Amino acid sequence: MKVAFYDPVTGIFTGALFDGPAFAVAANTPSGLAAWPYADAAPQPALTRIEDGAPVAYSPAAVGFTGLLAGRLRDVSAAADARHFAAIACAGASWDADELSRARIAGMLSRIARGSGLPAGWLGWRDCDNSMHWEEDDAATVAQHLTAVAEAIEDREQAVLAVAWQHKDALRGLAASGTVADLLAYDIGLGWPPT
């Protein structure tokens, strides 16, 4: 399912997208945004908004410079949120990194750290492709693997935050010029770490 995210207050599409199973849309919707399913081309960010329940083109000048700047800053936050929860490659596999997956990783690491070992009936850990891993490993080895995945998620999160802050600082710097064209021309898609 393909969805584009928009600010439910302004209706403006942010440019953040998700393409995955329908059941995963809610877990991958950035905080404070709403999802809109689309089939062909995604709505154009900052130039499309939801109005009366449907996407329509609109003029950013109508929201004013301050409103547009606020929208572009939200666009950066949405782009960062989408990257925070995207699957992550680590140790030759791709792993889920949404909130539920992070909680499961933390829970299993906590269980092992307190000495409870692996759960009864341990089957292993499933990656994004539904392949099983570590089914024959002991608790200490599973902890090493999960720690590597958790650290990869944390490292990417810091890299994503750094890029988001750079984009937000650059957009605020454009406020000195005061032109809508400059804000619209700024490409927030550059510099992000791979997902």
N, C-alpha and C positions, 0 to 999 in steps of 0.2 A: 504494500500500500504506500502510495506517495502522498506526503502531506507537506504543506508549507505552513509556517507559523506566523501568527500576527498578534499585534498588541490588541487585546480586547477593549481597551479604553479608547484608542484612536482608530482602531480597525486597520492600521497600516501593517502591511506585510514586512517582515524583518529581513528576509533573505535566508533565514535558517530553514533547512529542509530535513526530512527524514524519509528514507525509503527502506521499508522492512515490513515484517508481519503486522497485521492490524492489531493483534493483542499487545504489541510492544509500543504502540503509539503513545499511550498515557505515560509509560515509564520514561519515554524519551522526549516528552514535551518539556521544553525549557520553562523554568519557573516564571510565572506571571504572563505566559503566553497561551494562546489558543491554537488549535490545529484546524487546518482546512484541507480536505482531500482534493487532489487534482489528478487528471488522467494524462494530459499531454504536456504542455509547457507549464512550468511553475509560475505563479503570479510574480510580476516584476517588483522587486523590493523597493520600498520608498515611493513607488509610483502607482501602487495598487492598494486599495483598501476594501474592507468589507463594509458594504452599505446595504441596508435592508436585506441582509442574509446572503448577499452575493458579492463576488469581487468586482470592483469597478476601477477604472482609471481615474486618477485625480491629480490636481496640481499641488505640488508641495508648497508653492508660494502661498497657497490658501491657509496653510497652518502657521505661517510666519517663520522667520528665521530661528527663533528660540525653540519653537515647537519642532521644527525640522532637526535641529541639533539634538534635542532630547530624543527624538525618534532614532536618529543615527547612533546615538550612544546606546540605546536599547538594542539596536541591530547588532552592535558589537557584543553586548552581553548575551544575546540569543545565539550568536555564532559561537561564542565561547561555551555556552551551556551545551550546545549540540555536540561539540567536540569533547567535552568532559565525559559524556556518557556513551560515546561511540565505542565500538569494540576495539580492543588493543592487541597488537601482535606482540608475543613474548614466547621465547623458548620454542619457536617453530610452530606455534598455533595461534589462533585468534580467539580472544577471550572476551566475554561480555563484561562491560564496565558500567552498567547502569546502577542505580541506587540499590536495587535488590541484590544484584551480583556482588557489589561491594560489601553489603551487609553480610552476605553468606561467606565471603572470603574472611572478613573480620571475625565472624562467629566461629568459623572452623579454626582459625589461628588462635583465638582465645581458648577454645576447647582444648586444643593440643597444648598450649602454654600452661594451662592449669593442671595438666597431667591426665586428662580424661581419655587421651588417645583418639583413635578414629571411631566413628559411630559403629554400632553393631550392624553387620550386613553391608559394610563399606563396599561400594561399587566402583568408586573412582570419581573423577571430576570431569564434567562434560565441557567441551569447548563450543564455540559458536557454530561449528559445523556438526555438532552432536557426536563427535568422536570422543571416546573415553580415554582418560589419561590417569596414570598413577594407581590403577586398580590393584597392582601387586606391591605397591610401596608401603613402607611403614610410616608411622605418624611423623617422625622427624623429617623424612624425605618429603612427604606431602607438605609439611610446614615450609620447607625450603622452596619448593615449587610455588606455593601460594604467596610466600613472601616476595618472590621475584615478580609475580604478576601484580601484587599490591604496589610494589615499588615502581614498576613500570607505569601504573596508573597515576601514582603520586607525582612521578617525574614529568609525565605528560601534562598533568594538571598545572604544575608550576610553569611549564613552557607556554601553555595556553593562556594562563593569567598574564604572563609577561607580554605576550603579543596583544592581548586585549587592552592592557594598560597603555601600550604604545599607541594603539589605534585611537583610544579615547583621548590621550594627550594630543595626538595630531589633530583630531576633530576639534578639540577645544582651541587649539592653536589657530585653526581656520576661522574661528569665530572673530578673530581680529579683522579679517577681510570682510566679513559680513555678507558674503554673497551665497545665495542658494546654489548657484552653479558649482562653486567650490565644494560645498558640502555633498552635493549629489555626485560629483566627479570622483571624490575620494573613494578608493577601492579598499574596502574592509576585508576583502578576501585574500590579501597577501600576507605571507610570513607565518602562517599557522603551521604548527608541527603536524606531521602526518598522523592520520587516525588509523 
